[in-house]
């Protein structure tokens, strides 16, 4: 298992070094808590995947895709995997990020302001009966 972790970390580092123009443009606007004070990280390994940008606090993943992703069955499976773990996924095309960065940022800000999804651990606990002493 440790070798798998090392391989994912190495892949994430390589993807950071080889970022696309669109990814770099968006990263420069997301970094340093620039949107609503929310922290984003880039090229974050999650399971067997690497997400372009992740706000862990809001469990929001931002993907920036080129045309090769237009009908990707792998992306559908990936998004399902991430949603099952409590993440929301926003996808933007490279040309939207490059040509309409303000619109992209507005959509991200809206998603960040939406009600914070529960942490996956809390999802599992929601099946439990109400705690004693809480009047429920």
C-alpha positions in Angstrom: 0.0 0.0 0.0 2.8 2.4 0.8 4.2 2.0 -2.7 0.8 3.0 -4.1 0.8 6.1 -1.9 4.3 7.1 -3.1 3.3 6.6 -6.7 0.2 8.8 -6.3 2.3 11.5 -4.6 4.9 11.4 -7.3 2.2 11.6 -10.0 0.6 14.6 -8.2 4.0 16.4 -8.0 4.6 15.7 -11.7 1.1 17.1 -12.6 1.9 20.3 -10.5 5.1 20.8 -12.5 3.3 20.2 -15.8 0.2 22.3 -15.2 -1.7 23.5 -18.2 -2.1 27.2 -19.0 -5.7 27.1 -17.8 -4.8 25.3 -14.6 -2.1 27.9 -13.8 -4.5 30.8 -14.5 -7.1 29.3 -12.2 -4.5 28.4 -9.5 -3.3 32.0 -9.4 -6.8 33.1 -8.6 -7.5 30.4 -6.1 -4.3 30.3 -4.1 -3.7 32.2 -0.8 -7.3 31.9 0.3 -8.3 34.4 -2.4 -11.9 33.4 -2.7 -13.9 33.9 0.5 -10.9 32.9 2.7 -11.2 29.3 1.6 -8.0 27.3 1.1 -7.4 25.3 -2.0 -4.7 22.8 -2.7 -3.8 21.6 -6.2 -3.2 18.1 -7.7 -4.4 16.4 -4.6 -4.4 12.6 -4.5 -7.8 11.2 -3.4 -8.1 7.4 -3.6 -6.7 6.3 -6.9 -7.3 9.7 -8.5 -5.7 13.2 -8.5 -8.0 16.1 -8.3 -6.9 19.4 -10.0 -8.0 21.6 -7.1 -9.6 20.8 -3.7 -11.1 22.9 -1.0 -11.0 20.3 1.8 -13.1 22.5 4.2 -16.0 22.6 1.8 -15.3 19.2 0.2 -15.3 20.9 -3.2 -13.2 19.7 -6.2 -12.6 21.8 -9.2 -11.5 20.1 -12.4 -10.2 21.9 -15.5 -10.5 19.8 -18.6 -9.5 19.8 -22.2 -11.5 18.3 -25.1 -10.3 14.8 -24.4 -12.7 14.7 -21.4 -15.8 15.6 -23.4 -17.3 12.1 -23.3 -15.0 10.3 -20.8 -16.5 7.3 -19.1 -13.6 7.4 -16.7 -14.6 10.9 -15.6 -18.1 9.7 -14.8 -16.8 6.8 -12.7 -14.3 9.2 -11.0 -17.0 11.7 -10.2 -19.2 9.0 -8.7 -16.3 7.8 -6.6 -15.6 11.3 -5.3 -19.3 12.0 -4.6 -19.6 8.8 -2.6 -16.9 10.2 -0.4 -18.8 13.5 0.2 -17.1 15.7 -2.4 -18.9 18.0 -4.9 -17.2 18.2 -8.3 -17.3 21.3 -10.6 -15.8 20.9 -14.1 -14.7 23.7 -16.4 -13.3 23.6 -19.9 -9.9 25.0 -20.5 -11.3 27.7 -22.9 -13.8 28.8 -20.2 -11.0 29.3 -17.7 -8.9 31.2 -20.2 -11.6 33.2 -21.8 -14.0 33.8 -18.9 -12.1 33.5 -15.6 -14.5 35.9 -13.8 -17.5 33.7 -14.7 -15.6 30.6 -13.5 -14.6 32.3 -10.2 -18.2 33.4 -9.7 -19.5 29.8 -10.1 -16.8 28.6 -7.6 -17.7 31.3 -5.1 -21.4 30.3 -5.4 -20.5 26.7 -4.7 -18.3 27.6 -1.8 -21.2 29.7 -0.2 -23.7 26.8 -0.4 -24.4 24.9 2.7 -21.3 22.9 3.8 -21.8 19.2 3.0 -21.5 16.9 6.0 -18.1 15.2 6.5 -18.3 11.5 5.5 -17.9 10.4 9.1 -21.0 12.4 10.0 -22.9 10.7 7.2 -22.3 7.3 8.7 -23.3 8.6 12.2 -26.5 10.0 10.9 -27.9 6.5 10.9 -27.6 6.4 14.7 -30.5 7.2 17.0 -30.5 10.7 18.6 -28.1 11.2 21.5 -29.6 11.0 25.0 -30.0 14.3 26.8 -30.6 16.3 23.6 -34.4 16.3 23.9 -35.0 14.4 20.7 
